[in-house]
Amino acid sequence: MLPYFKIFSSFFMCKIGSKVKKNAKIAILGVVLVFTGCSFQQSAPKDVVTTTTETSSIEQAASVEFVNLSATNGEAKPSISNLLTVEYPKAEKLSLRGHILEVSDFALVQHMGATITYLDLAKCGLGAIPSEVSEAKSLTTLYLSDNRIGELSADVYSLDKLIYINLDRNSITNIQDGISQMKSLKWLRLNDNKLSSLPKDMAELKNIKRLYLSKNNFTEVPEVIKSMTSLEELNLGANRITEFPEWLCDMPNLKRIDLYGNPIKEIPDKVVDMPSLTTLVMDNCQLENDRKKNLNEKLADKRIKFIF
């Protein structure tokens, strides 16, 4: 368990001034930090956010670092047009999670694009990746999970500082060519989509460390993965893969392999000699019981956890 900062936020609605119309209001965010814990695989890397207090003037908006508009408790979508009248020069995070967004709402991403490093557009009813996302050139973390996106498009490929992108639980059938431009990418989540292959230029993602592709339509381990020499975690569970390729055993930094729920009947003996492997997950596969026992003994000698 690793500690992280969990962020709770609340809005403080304040009048802009006596000379401004009565209904003109802005949402200024107050951020409170508390300590908690989480599983490493369940949460993305989180930046430490400096605590800010609830603000009562436009001037104090200058200190806000996280504009959190998430609909965590069924809140109504705030007025984006009102937010566009305010400058957040220190804001590094923006969340619109849970709100069904209209095209005009993405103007806020443009408005804050120069400073934000973290953008959360999960559960926003998106049918495609908004082109406005490409204007947030400093992004390192991007959530687009739980939408209706059908393609990983080039709109994000220009984000050369992006480290983490979450596209779990969409309807993605295709990854456009050009993803090799994302030289900083270390963590790519595409669980629960409709992929059956990966583009060849993914081989150039030399810095990627975690690749999650469970619950897709793969019938084999994509060979392009062979070139991802920095890869430490690979999840291809719950696909339709029938073979554990020998080349997978030659990957020098691979620590965890998840191939659970695939109709795999055999594993190469070389797996016991993988230099970095610590965990091999093969439950609900089709290995013979004697083979499971044999592998378990050999892997135990190497202190490799074998889940079968």
C-alpha positions, 0 to 999 in steps of 0.5 A: 500500500502506498500513501497518496493525497486524496483531494476533497473539494467544495465550491464557495459561491461568491458575488463578483462585486456590488457593481456587477449584476446580481446573478453573476457568480463564479465557482472558486475552489477550496482544496483540503488534503487528507492522508489515506492509502491505495493499491498501486495498480488502482490509482494513477500517479498523483501530484502533491497539491498545495492546500488552498483555502476557500476564497471570497474574491476574484483576486484569491482565485490566483492561488487556486491550484485544482479546479474540481468540478466533478459531479461526485454527488450528483451536482449540477454542471456549473456554468462554464461561461462564468468560469471563462471570465476568471483567470486561474494562473496557478491552476494545474488540475481541472476535473469535469468528471461525471458531467455530460459535456457539450461542445461549447464546454471544452472552451474551459480546457482551452482557457486553462490549457496553458497551465494544467498538467492534469485533466479528468474527463471521465464519465462525460459522455464523450463519443470522441476525444475532444480536439481541445485536449491537444491544446493543453501542452503541459498535460502529464495525466489524462483521464478519458475512461468510462465514455463512448470513445471509439478510437484513440486518435491523433488529437492526443499524440502531440501531448509530448509530456503525457505520462499517464492516460486512462481510456478504460471502459470505452468502445475503442476498436482502433489506435491511429498511427502516430502514437510513437510521438508520445515519447514520455508515455509510461502508463497506458490503460486500455482495459475493457475496449474492443481492440484486436491489434496494436499499430506497429509504431507502438514499438517506438514507445521505449519508455512505457512501463505499464500496458493494460489491455485486459478485456479486449479481443486479442487472440495473440500477444501483440508482437509489437510489445517485444520492442517495449524494452522498458515494460514492467507490467503487462495485462492481457487478461480476459482476452482470447489468447491461446499461446504464451510466446517465448519472446515474452520470456526475453523481456528484461524488465518485465516484473508482472504478467497478467494472462488470466482468463485466456485459453492458454494450455502451455507456458515456456520453460524459459519463464522461470529464468526471466530476470525481473519477473515477480508475479505471473497471473494465469488463473482460469487458463487451460493449463494441465494440473500437473503442469501447474504444479511443476511450474509452481515449484520451479517458480517458487524456487525463484521466488516468483509468485504464480497465481493459477 
